[in-house]
Amino acid sequence: GYTGSTVNESVKEFTVFAEKWEFGPDEITVKKGDRVKLNLLTSDKEGNFTFKLSRYMYNDIVIIEPNKTSNYEFYAHTPGTFLYRCETPCGYGKNLMVGKLIVEPY
């Protein structure tokens, strides 16, 4: 008979808070090959934020709504530094709402 095995793959999980004109943390570091899960939250009751991660999400944008958790999972396949930003126009200071994902080699 067949005896299968299960791979228990670990996930690097981070909670990212979106507040007016900033993400916290504004820097996340993982290793190439890591499976990454981002839990995206806001306590701001004024409206939604969006989250876009360059070179990993391509055309995907995650909407972050008040009192809800939005999730985004991906594999860190390419070493380097990648920006994440809010794509929702909200006035002066929007360009400050940026963070960095650092993917280190193995």
Residue frames as qw, qx, qy, qz and C-alpha x, y, z in Angstrom:
[[0.000, 0.884, 0.467, 0.000, 0.00, 0.00, 0.00],
 [0.319, 0.645, -0.019, 0.694, 0.85, 3.63, -0.37],
 [0.486, -0.651, -0.354, 0.464, 2.21, 5.50, 2.61],
 [0.275, 0.791, 0.130, 0.530, 2.14, 9.19, 1.97],
 [0.470, -0.315, -0.336, 0.753, 3.88, 11.90, 3.84],
 [0.034, 0.937, 0.337, 0.082, 2.80, 15.43, 4.54],
 [0.476, 0.253, -0.115, 0.835, 5.01, 18.42, 4.05],
 [0.273, -0.831, -0.408, 0.261, 4.46, 20.91, 6.82],
 [0.445, 0.458, 0.100, 0.763, 5.49, 24.09, 5.08],
 [0.280, -0.575, -0.397, 0.658, 6.05, 27.03, 7.35],
 [0.204, 0.801, 0.355, 0.437, 4.65, 30.42, 6.50],
 [0.324, -0.089, -0.235, 0.912, 6.31, 33.72, 7.39],
 [0.094, -0.765, -0.606, -0.196, 3.36, 35.73, 8.63],
 [0.242, -0.034, -0.166, 0.955, 3.30, 39.51, 9.11],
 [0.028, 0.808, 0.573, -0.134, 0.62, 41.96, 10.16],
 [0.295, 0.138, 0.172, 0.930, 0.76, 45.27, 8.30],
 [0.017, 0.729, 0.531, -0.433, -1.26, 48.23, 9.56],
 [0.269, 0.454, 0.363, 0.768, -2.37, 50.89, 7.09],
 [0.157, -0.744, -0.399, 0.513, -2.88, 54.32, 8.63],
 [0.342, 0.930, 0.127, -0.040, -3.09, 57.69, 6.98],
 [0.354, 0.866, -0.348, 0.060, 0.13, 58.10, 4.99],
 [0.030, -0.588, 0.798, -0.129, 2.06, 55.17, 6.48],
 [0.890, -0.054, -0.428, -0.148, 2.35, 51.41, 6.70],
 [0.281, -0.625, 0.647, -0.335, 3.62, 49.75, 9.84],
 [0.539, -0.527, 0.284, 0.592, 5.97, 48.04, 9.65],
 [0.441, 0.825, -0.135, -0.328, 7.50, 49.91, 6.76],
 [0.303, 0.579, -0.748, -0.116, 10.07, 47.14, 6.20],
 [0.928, -0.122, 0.271, -0.224, 9.69, 43.35, 6.03],
 [0.148, 0.609, -0.762, -0.159, 12.59, 40.95, 5.52],
 [0.936, 0.014, 0.285, -0.206, 12.25, 37.34, 4.29],
 [0.350, -0.412, 0.746, 0.389, 14.43, 34.79, 2.51],
 [0.468, 0.308, -0.569, -0.602, 14.13, 33.61, -1.09],
 [0.404, -0.048, -0.904, -0.134, 11.75, 30.67, -1.24],
 [0.092, 0.169, 0.705, -0.683, 9.78, 31.69, 1.86],
 [0.144, -0.594, -0.698, -0.373, 6.02, 31.46, 1.72],
 [0.080, -0.014, -0.302, 0.950, 4.78, 34.83, 2.99],
 [0.151, -0.680, -0.698, -0.170, 1.36, 35.76, 4.37],
 [0.075, 0.139, -0.167, 0.973, 0.47, 39.40, 4.94],
 [0.138, -0.674, -0.711, 0.143, -2.47, 40.27, 7.19],
 [0.159, 0.282, 0.125, 0.938, -3.51, 43.78, 6.19],
 [0.244, -0.678, -0.654, 0.231, -5.50, 45.90, 8.67],
 [0.108, 0.397, -0.027, 0.911, -6.56, 49.46, 9.34],
 [0.161, -0.522, -0.685, 0.482, -8.24, 51.15, 12.27],
 [0.046, 0.157, -0.139, -0.977, -8.89, 54.25, 10.18],
 [0.326, 0.503, 0.760, -0.254, -12.65, 54.72, 9.85],
 [0.198, 0.620, -0.110, -0.751, -12.42, 57.32, 7.09],
 [0.745, 0.520, -0.182, -0.376, -12.29, 54.84, 4.23],
 [0.978, 0.051, 0.143, 0.145, -10.37, 52.10, 2.49],
 [0.131, -0.733, 0.569, 0.349, -6.70, 51.76, 1.69],
 [0.921, 0.362, -0.115, -0.086, -5.17, 49.62, -1.01],
 [0.558, -0.581, 0.552, 0.215, -1.99, 47.54, -0.99],
 [0.799, 0.589, -0.122, -0.022, 0.19, 46.88, -4.03],
 [0.651, -0.540, 0.449, 0.287, 3.51, 45.01, -3.88],
 [0.417, 0.738, -0.394, -0.355, 5.75, 45.68, -6.87],
 [0.354, 0.459, -0.794, -0.181, 6.88, 42.69, -8.96],
 [0.107, -0.001, 0.964, -0.242, 4.96, 40.18, -6.83],
 [0.387, 0.463, 0.626, -0.494, 1.36, 41.23, -7.33],
 [0.248, 0.205, 0.646, 0.693, 1.58, 42.39, -10.95],
 [0.202, -0.385, -0.338, -0.835, -1.95, 43.73, -11.51],
 [0.511, -0.536, -0.670, 0.046, -3.42, 42.63, -8.18],
 [0.053, -0.438, 0.295, -0.848, -4.42, 45.22, -5.60],
 [0.370, -0.384, -0.811, 0.239, -5.70, 44.27, -2.14],
 [0.257, -0.662, -0.131, -0.692, -8.39, 46.49, -0.60],
 [0.332, -0.097, -0.714, 0.608, -7.96, 47.12, 3.13],
 [0.354, -0.626, -0.376, -0.584, -11.29, 47.93, 4.78],
 [0.237, -0.469, 0.496, -0.691, -11.90, 49.18, 8.34],
 [0.664, -0.226, 0.521, -0.487, -12.60, 46.44, 10.89],
 [0.963, 0.244, 0.043, -0.110, -11.65, 43.65, 8.47],
 [0.464, -0.536, 0.610, 0.355, -8.47, 41.69, 7.80],
 [0.753, 0.607, -0.155, -0.202, -7.40, 41.33, 4.18],
 [0.734, -0.386, 0.504, 0.242, -4.80, 38.67, 3.38],
 [0.616, 0.703, -0.318, -0.158, -2.24, 38.29, 0.65],
 [0.791, -0.354, 0.473, 0.158, -0.01, 35.22, 0.27],
 [0.637, 0.720, -0.271, -0.055, 2.90, 34.69, -2.09],
 [0.899, -0.155, 0.061, 0.406, 6.27, 32.97, -2.48],
 [0.106, -0.900, 0.273, 0.321, 9.34, 35.19, -2.25],
 [0.906, 0.287, 0.251, 0.185, 10.82, 33.99, -5.52],
 [0.565, 0.632, -0.037, 0.530, 13.25, 36.78, -6.40],
 [0.552, -0.444, -0.257, 0.657, 15.92, 38.32, -4.14],
 [0.225, 0.411, 0.166, 0.868, 15.98, 42.10, -3.95],
 [0.014, 0.340, 0.475, -0.811, 14.16, 45.07, -2.48],
 [0.036, -0.466, -0.704, -0.535, 10.57, 45.66, -3.55],
 [0.146, -0.073, 0.245, -0.956, 8.23, 48.50, -2.66],
 [0.081, -0.559, -0.823, -0.059, 4.73, 48.21, -1.35],
 [0.015, 0.013, 0.047, -0.999, 2.45, 51.20, -1.52],
 [0.326, 0.549, 0.628, -0.445, -1.10, 52.43, -1.25],
 [0.209, 0.194, 0.622, 0.730, -2.73, 52.98, -4.64],
 [0.049, -0.785, -0.617, -0.013, -5.73, 54.94, -3.28],
 [0.219, 0.475, -0.005, 0.853, -5.57, 58.69, -3.92],
 [0.448, -0.697, -0.531, 0.178, -6.09, 60.44, -0.57],
 [0.058, -0.994, -0.024, -0.093, -4.38, 63.79, -0.90],
 [0.212, 0.785, -0.498, 0.301, -1.08, 65.24, 0.13],
 [0.438, -0.511, 0.687, -0.274, 1.13, 62.70, 1.86],
 [0.951, 0.170, 0.115, -0.231, -0.04, 59.68, -0.17],
 [0.664, 0.596, -0.427, 0.144, 3.43, 59.39, -1.71],
 [0.137, -0.581, 0.687, -0.414, 4.78, 58.77, 1.82],
 [0.832, -0.130, 0.376, -0.387, 2.65, 55.63, 2.23],
 [0.733, 0.481, -0.478, -0.047, 5.30, 53.19, 1.11],
 [0.710, -0.535, 0.454, -0.055, 7.24, 50.28, 2.60],
 [0.340, 0.586, -0.712, -0.181, 9.93, 47.80, 1.58],
 [0.976, -0.106, 0.161, -0.099, 9.93, 44.04, 1.21],
 [0.067, 0.709, -0.696, -0.090, 13.51, 42.77, 1.35],
 [0.992, 0.057, 0.025, -0.108, 14.03, 39.27, -0.04],
 [0.247, -0.713, 0.646, 0.117, 17.45, 37.92, 0.95],
 [0.604, 0.342, -0.689, -0.207, 19.14, 35.10, -0.98],
 [0.850, -0.229, -0.470, -0.055, 18.93, 31.60, 0.56]]
